[in-house]
Amino acid sequence: MVQLNTIVLVSSILAVASAAPLQKRIAQTIADSTADWEKACLAAGGAAQCNPISQTAFDSLLAAGGNCDQQNAADQMVDLAKTLGNDPEMIRLTQLFVQQPRNAPDSLQVPYCQVAPKNAELNGLFHCEFAGSDFTKFSGDQTGNTPLGVSAVNPPGSCPAKPDGPVPDGVQLNTLVQNPNAGGSATGQGDAAPSQPANGVDNAGAPPAQTQAAPPPPAASSAGVAPGAKSFSLQNGKDAKALNAKFATLTASSACTAGENACIGTEFAQCVNGKFVATPCAGGLICTALPLVNSPGTSVACDTAADRDARIAETGA
């Protein structure tokens, strides 16, 4: 009888174990994620500043990290790059780093940051997931199941640098792709612009990244356009002024077109389902229209009034 009871007990344990979902730990060699960035930083003259920021960044990929730790670390990486002549290789590698998958101890998808980045170079970027993740579930409190302002990620696990799907388990994204914006969702270096839909990704309601104060513009030429200004600069400045005048008349109840970006008071707003959805700018900045620098057009971003005025004045508008 004792032997029979033992057999029944063992059978019950085996049955419970077989019914439990199998979970695996998905990890990586985190130091590899910033190794190339650190080399670029040293080459750019960052010296002793490079390694501490590199370590902080790769530590953010650990499973214990907060949802925004990776993005915050990337902002520090871009901040340093800007002090080193806006080093383009450092910025490119940072844009890839911020999309690197994070460790997943339970094989569930890692939630996304729900705060806009400080630097425009990171606008619209979010991390990929590892391919072995369970794409039906997220870890955490379920508040970051889609990237900020994105209604769906398709295919699941993809990101702007790799819009065709997730990253193989344990692999570094920068060994697979070189272009941090293959899907077309992030803004280009130098121009702060609202995020555009990536391949398979629908952005809706994402506030722009915060712009950095620009140096004082050069004195205007006798023709009214700053020396070296491009042919489209003057029109960009006029268009930015016209947009800011229009924004001054808008309210939260104003009619809008789906996907339209605007400023409501000092807040960034995007039209979702026929209504403006407003998001406050961080750090005391205000929402404003800015003239693009490297191409025709304008952007809607969070900035200081002084920097906005300086950028517009530089165009000669």
Stockholm file with secondary structure:
# STOCKHOLM 1.0

chainA/1-317         MVQLNTIVLVSSILAVASAAPLQKRIAQTIADSTADWEKACLAAGGAAQCNPISQTAFDSLLAAGGNCDQQNAADQMVDLAKTLGNDPEMIRLTQLFVQQPRNAPDSLQVPYCQVAPKNAELNGLFHCEFAGSDFTKFSGDQTGNTPLGVSAVNPPGSCPAKPDGPVPDGVQLNTLVQNPNAGGSATGQGDAAPSQPANGVDNAGAPPAQTQAAPPPPAASSAGVAPGAKSFSLQNGKDAKALNAKFATLTASSACTAGENACIGTEFAQCVNGKFVATPCAGGLICTALPLVNSPGTSVACDTAADRDARIAETGA
#=GR chainA/1-317 SS CHHHHHHHHHHHHHHHHHHSCCCCCBCCCTTHHHHHHHHHHHHTTCGGGHHHHHHHHHHTTSTTSCTTHHHHHHHHHHHHHHHTTCCHHHHHHHHHHTTSCCCBTTSEECCCCCSCCSSGGGTTCCCCCBTTSEEEEESTTSSCSSCTTEEEESSTTCBTTBTTCCBCTTCCGGGTCSCTTTTSCSCCTTCCCCCCCCTTEEECSCCCCBCCCCCCCCCCCTTSSCTTCCTTHHHHHHHHHHHHHHHTTCCTTSCCCTTCEEEETTEEEEEETTEEEEECCSTTCEEEEEECSSSSSEEEEEECHHHHHHHHHHHTC
#=GC SS_cons         CHHHHHHHHHHHHHHHHHHSCCCCCBCCCTTHHHHHHHHHHHHTTCGGGHHHHHHHHHHTTSTTSCTTHHHHHHHHHHHHHHHTTCCHHHHHHHHHHTTSCCCBTTSEECCCCCSCCSSGGGTTCCCCCBTTSEEEEESTTSSCSSCTTEEEESSTTCBTTBTTCCBCTTCCGGGTCSCTTTTSCSCCTTCCCCCCCCTTEEECSCCCCBCCCCCCCCCCCTTSSCTTCCTTHHHHHHHHHHHHHHHTTCCTTSCCCTTCEEEETTEEEEEETTEEEEECCSTTCEEEEEECSSSSSEEEEEECHHHHHHHHHHHTC
//
